[in-house]
Amino acid sequence: MFKRFFYIILLSFQVILSACNSDSHVESIVKPIKGMFGESGIQLQEKEEKSNTFTFSGSDEEHYTFNDGNIYLLYNFSNRDRVAEQLTTVFAEEEFPYGVSRLKTEQFIIIFIADSESNDTKEKIESVFQELKSRQW
């Protein structure tokens, strides 16, 4: 009985630590990135249904939409290289008529898929990507 109680306590502790780790990634990665898009005039809305194309095991994902496209944020990788390989496969198999921009760092990957030919939006996205590249994560 004591052994069973001990395992329950250990399992509970592990679940709590996992939740705290996930929250810390949201605070340190997701919120600042979303804020930078907002500062550039791109108001991201969380998608109701996540795209299966950009949902990978071994990472957490945020899926956003806005007037001129979609943003996919991948972070908290268990294996970043495997996720990058899966993305390469997606880009080889799928067609995106208005283009795709990507930013890869050690902590996250951002994918922008345009819904139009808007040069203004592409410039804003590139500006956010440059700012994110220069930031110390």
Backbone as a ProteinNet text record, in pm:
[ID]
protein_1_A
[PRIMARY]
MFKRFFYIILLSFQVILSACNSDSHVESIVKPIKGMFGESGIQLQEKEEKSNTFTFSGSDEEHYTFNDGNIYLLYNFSNRDRVAEQLTTVFAEEEFPYGVSRLKTEQFIIIFIADSESNDTKEKIESVFQELKSRQW
[TERTIARY]
81.8	0	87	191.9	281.2	347.4	384.2	447.4	352.7	229.4	128.7	109.9	102.7	88.3	208.3	327.9	450.1	448	404.8	396.5	293.7	184.5	82.6	139.2	212.7	273.7	375.7	460.4	559.3	492.9	388.6	317.1	253.9	193.9	133	237.7	352.6	460.9	508.1	519.2	562.1	460.4	333.3	228.5	234.2	253.3	261.4	382.6	496.9	616.9	598.5	534.2	508.5	421.2	319.8	230.8	306.1	391.2	469.2	564.9	627.8	719.4	646.6	528.7	449.9	411.3	369.3	333.6	453.4	572.3	689.9	724.5	702.8	725.9	626	502.7	402.4	443.6	487.5	527.8	654	751.7	880.5	889.7	804.9	813.3	686.5	573.6	450	405.4	395	344.8	432.9	566.8	648.9	637.5	631.3	620.3	487.1	380.6	248.7	245.7	311.5	319.5	393.1	500.4	576	492.4	414	325.3	222.8	167.5	70.4	129.9	253.5	320.9	343.4	356.6	378.5	247.1	133.6	3.7	-64.4	-8.2	-68.4	-134.9	-266.4	-342.9	-377.3	-309.4	-328.2	-449.2	-529.4	-644.2	-618.1	-635.4	-613.2	-716	-669.5	-759.8	-846.2	-970.9	-1063	-1018	-986.1	-941.3	-795.8	-714.4	-573.1	-554.9	-461.2	-428.3	-349.2	-394.7	-320.2	-184.6	-175	-50.4	61.1	27.9	128.6	114.8	70	65	159.2	261.8	365.8	380.2	399.9	430.5	571.9	594	725.9	742.5	632.6	639.3	502.2	502.5	377	354.9	229.3	197.6	91.5	103.4	-0.8	-35	-162.5	-208.3	-289.9	-246.4	-311.6	-352.3	-451.5	-493.7	-503.4	-492.4	-516.1	-557	-582.8	-641	-567.5	-435.2	-358.4	-286.9	-322.2	-255.6	-268.9	-179.8	-177.6	-35.8	-27	100.4	93.4	197.6	209.8	336.7	323.1	435.5	457.5	575.4	612.9	722.1	709.5	805.6	803.9	890.5	898	923.2	1030	1062	1121.1	1080.8	1154.2	1268.1	1248.7	1353.2	1333.3	1401.5	1385.5	1418.8	1524.2	1565.1	1457.9	1391.6	1285.3	1167.6	1133.3	1025	1064	1189.1	1236.4	1229.1	1262.3	1251.4	1106	1015.4	873.4	824.3	872.1	835	886.7	1009.1	1065.3	978	929.5	839.9	709.7	653.1	527.9	547.3	656.6	678.8	708	760.6	785.6	656.9	562.2	439.8	323.1	319.3	206	238.6	134	150.1	89.2	162.1	115.8	121.7	7.8	6.7	64.2	57.1	105.5	236.4	295.6	427	426	544.9	567	696.2	695	816.5	835.8	962.5	992.1	1103.5	1094.7	1202.7	1228.1	1353	1389.6	1494.2	1468.7	1567.1	1576.9	1663	1674.8	1550.6	1480.1	1365.4	1231	1221.9	1092.9	1110.8	1002.2	993.4	862.9	869.1	748.4	731.9	610.2	577.9	467.3	488.7	385.8	343.3	214.1	158.3	63.4	99.4	21.9	-107.7	-210.9	-339.1	-359.1	-259.8	-271	-130.4	-124.9	2.6	44.6	-9.4	15.4	163.3	228.2	368.3	383.3	283.7	286.7	294	212	212.1	344.3	394.6	522.1	635.5	633.6	734.9	721.7	597.6	576	625.2	594.6	638.7	791	854.8	1000.8	1060.7	997.7	1044	1034.4	923.4	907.6	1012.5	1033.1	1132.3	1272.1	1308	1439.2	1453.8	1348.5	1351.6	1364.9	1293.6	1301.5	1440	1501.3	1635.6	1737.3	1722.2	1820.1	1801	1689.2	1659.4	1729.5	1774.5	1836.8	1728.3	1715.2	1615.3	1684.9
-118.5	0	126	124.9	239.5	261.7	153	160.5	225.6	186.4	243	392.4	429.3	570	650.6	595.3	660.6	684.8	586.3	601.5	706.8	713.2	815.1	954.1	971.2	1101.3	1137.1	1042.8	1069.4	1105.7	1034.5	1062.9	1201.5	1236.3	1368.9	1478	1457.2	1554	1572.6	1463.8	1471.1	1546.9	1524.1	1594.4	1743.5	1779.7	1921.3	1986.5	1919.8	1975.3	1992.6	1899.3	1910.2	2030.6	2051.3	2166.1	2296.1	2302.8	2424.1	2451.4	2349.2	2364.1	2417.7	2366	2412.2	2558.5	2596.1	2735.1	2827.1	2781.9	2866.8	2889.3	2790	2809	2908.7	2902	2997.4	3138.1	3154.9	3287	3338.2	3250.9	3296.5	3298	3223.3	3215.8	3268.1	3208.9	3238.6	3383.4	3428.8	3565.2	3673.1	3667.2	3770.2	3769.6	3650.6	3642.5	3699.8	3661.1	3713.1	3865.3	3915.1	4059.4	4131.9	4072.7	4135.5	4145.2	4041.8	4049.3	4161.1	4171.1	4276.3	4415	4434.1	4563.5	4600.9	4501.9	4530.2	4551.7	4540.3	4561.4	4433.9	4318.7	4190.1	4132.9	4136.3	4087.3	3940.2	3855	3710.9	3663.9	3581.1	3517.6	3367.8	3307.3	3163.1	3090	2992.1	2914.7	2822.5	2809.1	2718.7	2573.6	2535.6	2399.2	2403.3	2322.4	2317.4	2237.4	2281.7	2214.4	2087.3	1975.3	1850.2	1857.2	1936.9	1950.3	2004.9	2094.6	2158.2	2119.2	1997.7	1941.7	1822.2	1831.2	1728.7	1673	1542.7	1486	1530.1	1556.6	1600.3	1749.9	1825	1970.8	2022.4	2143.7	2213.5	2308.7	2333.7	2420.9	2522.3	2637.9	2740.5	2771	2775.6	2802	2930.6	3028.2	3158.4	3193.7	3279.1	3332.7	3484.3	3552.3	3696.5	3726.4	3852	3889.2	3833.7	3830.3	3794.3	3660.4	3576.5	3447.1	3375.5	3280.3	3197.1	3190.5	3185.5	3170.8	3042.8	2961.8	2840.2	2852.9	2840.3	2850.2	2713.5	2657.4	2527.9	2552.5	2492.3	2514.8	2395.8	2402.1	2297.6	2161.3	2155.8	2035.8	1926.1	1802.9	1690	1653.4	1681.3	1657.6	1757.9	1870.9	1978.9	1932.6	1851.6	1806.1	1719.5	1636.3	1551.5	1637.4	1738.6	1829.3	1903.6	1949	2018.2	1926.5	1798.5	1702.5	1684.9	1677.3	1664.3	1787.7	1905.4	2028.4	2026.1	1980.1	1970.4	1881.8	1772.4	1682.2	1752.7	1826.5	1899.5	1997.7	2074.9	2175.4	2112.4	1991.4	1921.7	1865.5	1827.5	1761.8	1857.3	1968.6	2061.1	2178.2	2238.3	2360	2476.3	2585.8	2706.6	2819	2857.5	2948	3087.3	3137.3	3273.1	3276.9	3164.3	3161.2	3128.4	3089.8	3050.7	3116.1	3167.6	3218.3	3141.2	3113.9	3038.3	3104.6	3089.2	3129.9	3013.4	2963.6	2852.5	2900.4	2876.1	2899.9	2771.5	2771.9	2654.6	2636.5	2746.4	2740.2	2727.5	2772.8	2771.1	2776.8	2742.9	2757.1	2829.9	2932.4	3005	2987.2	2957.2	2941.7	3040.5	3119.6	3211.2	3160.5	3137.7	3097.5	3207.9	3273	3386.4	3340.2	3423	3400.8	3498.9	3587.8	3688.2	3730.8	3818.7	3870.5	3999.1	4029.4	4155.4	4173.4	4267.6	4297.5	4362.5	4442.1	4506.9	4401.9	4299.2	4192.4	4117.7	4085.5	4013.7	4095	4227	4313.1	4314.7	4318.4	4314.8	4183	4073.6	3941.6	3936.3	3981.7	3980.9	4067.9	4180.7	4268.3	4198.7	4131.5	4057	3946.2	3873.8	3766.4	3821.1	3935.1	3995.2	4034.1	4090.6	4129	4005.4	3899.3	3776.2	3712.2	3718.2	3662.1	3733.8	3864.9	3944.3	3935.9	3886.3	3878.8	3758	3776.4	3667.1	3584	3459.7	3369.8	3282.1
0	0	0	82.5	87.3	-48.7	-112.9	-244.8	-346.1	-342.9	-433.7	-407.7	-281.8	-243.2	-292.6	-277.6	-321.9	-473.3	-551.2	-696.5	-736.5	-666.8	-695.6	-671.2	-562.9	-533.3	-641	-680.7	-786	-918.7	-954.2	-1078	-1073.6	-961.9	-946.5	-959.3	-897.6	-904.5	-1048.5	-1122.6	-1262.5	-1347.8	-1325.6	-1400.3	-1371.1	-1246.1	-1208	-1272.6	-1270.1	-1333.6	-1484	-1549.3	-1693.4	-1723.2	-1643.6	-1663.5	-1643.2	-1542.7	-1517.8	-1633.1	-1686.3	-1798.3	-1920.6	-1948.3	-2061.9	-2044.7	-1923.9	-1896.6	-1914.1	-1874.1	-1887.4	-2034.2	-2120.8	-2263.9	-2322.3	-2277.2	-2325.2	-2284.5	-2160.3	-2111.7	-2180.9	-2201.9	-2253.6	-2405.5	-2474.3	-2620.6	-2686.9	-2656.2	-2729.2	-2709.8	-2586.2	-2562	-2624.4	-2609.2	-2674.4	-2827.1	-2886.2	-3032.2	-3078.1	-3012.2	-3048	-3031.2	-2926.9	-2904.5	-3015.8	-3066.8	-3175.9	-3302.9	-3329.9	-3446	-3425.8	-3305.8	-3276.1	-3292.7	-3246.1	-3259.5	-3405.2	-3491.7	-3634.2	-3709.5	-3638.2	-3701.8	-3747	-3712.2	-3748.7	-3624	-3622.4	-3507.4	-3528.6	-3454.8	-3469.3	-3389.5	-3454	-3388.3	-3385.3	-3268.4	-3258.9	-3343.5	-3420.5	-3506.5	-3421.6	-3463.3	-3394.2	-3410.5	-3534.1	-3562.7	-3607.3	-3543.1	-3580.1	-3708.6	-3789.2	-3914.4	-3885.7	-3939.4	-3923.7	-3992.6	-4098.8	-4173.6	-4085.7	-3993.5	-3908.9	-3762.3	-3738.2	-3603.4	-3601.1	-3517.9	-3513.9	-3373.1	-3364.6	-3233.5	-3197.8	-3073.4	-3029.9	-3026.3	-3040.4	-3026.8	-2985.7	-2933.5	-2907.4	-3023.3	-3056.8	-3169.5	-3131.2	-3192.4	-3187.1	-3332.4	-3364.3	-3500.7	-3498.7	-3579	-3583.1	-3725.5	-3734.1	-3862.5	-3850.7	-3963	-3971.9	-4114.9	-4146.7	-4276	-4397.7	-4394.3	-4513.4	-4505.3	-4407.8	-4402.7	-4270.6	-4252.7	-4132.6	-4078	-3946.2	-3876.7	-3794.4	-3805.8	-3726.2	-3643.1	-3513.1	-3420.3	-3356.6	-3377.8	-3321.3	-3217.6	-3100.1	-2992.2	-2896	-2794.8	-2692.6	-2758.8	-2839.2	-2916.4	-2829.2	-2856.2	-2798.5	-2893.7	-3025.9	-3125.2	-3239.5	-3232.2	-3330.1	-3471.6	-3486.4	-3619.5	-3685.1	-3606.6	-3662.2	-3708	-3629.4	-3668.5	-3796.1	-3805.7	-3926.3	-4048.6	-4031.3	-4142	-4185.5	-4089	-4121.4	-4196.9	-4157.6	-4229	-4372.2	-4391.4	-4526.1	-4613.6	-4558	-4631.2	-4666.9	-4571.9	-4597.6	-4712.3	-4709	-4813	-4948.7	-4949.9	-5076.5	-5135.9	-5051.2	-5097.9	-5122	-5051.8	-5060.2	-5152.3	-5207.5	-5287	-5210.8	-5204.9	-5139.1	-5242.4	-5300.1	-5415	-5389.1	-5267.1	-5241.4	-5164.7	-5141.6	-5079.1	-4930.8	-4886.2	-4747.5	-4700.2	-4577.5	-4513.5	-4384.1	-4351.5	-4230.1	-4151.6	-4021.1	-3931.8	-3837.5	-3837.8	-3749.2	-3649.6	-3523	-3417.5	-3335.6	-3237.1	-3149.7	-3063	-3032.1	-2941.8	-3012.2	-3135.9	-3204.8	-3355.5	-3425.1	-3570.5	-3598.1	-3682.6	-3723.3	-3873.2	-3914	-4055.6	-4088.6	-4193.2	-4243.8	-4380.3	-4396	-4524.9	-4569.1	-4679.2	-4729	-4794.8	-4780.1	-4847.7	-4962.4	-4983.1	-5089	-5130.6	-5229.2	-5280	-5209.3	-5094.7	-5025.2	-4989.6	-5058.8	-5029	-4892.5	-4852.5	-4721.6	-4610.3	-4621.3	-4520.6	-4522.1	-4639.9	-4648.9	-4586.5	-4605.5	-4544.5	-4392.4	-4342.9	-4197.6	-4138.3	-4205.5	-4158.2	-4155.7	-4261.8	-4268.4	-4157.5	-4129.3	-4022	-3886.1	-3860.6	-3734.7	-3727.3	-3836.5	-3837.8	-3806.9	-3865.8	-3840.3	-3693.3	-3637.3	-3496.3	-3406.6	-3440.3	-3361.7	-3371.8	-3490.7	-3508.8	-3421.1	-3408.8	-3335	-3183.4	-3139.7	-2996.6	-2933.3	-2811.2	-2735.5	-2669.7	-2707.2	-2649	-2551.8
[MASK]
+++++++++++++++++++++++++++++++++++++++++++++++++++++++++++++++++++++++++++++++++++++++++++++++++++++++++++++++++++++++++++++++++++++++++

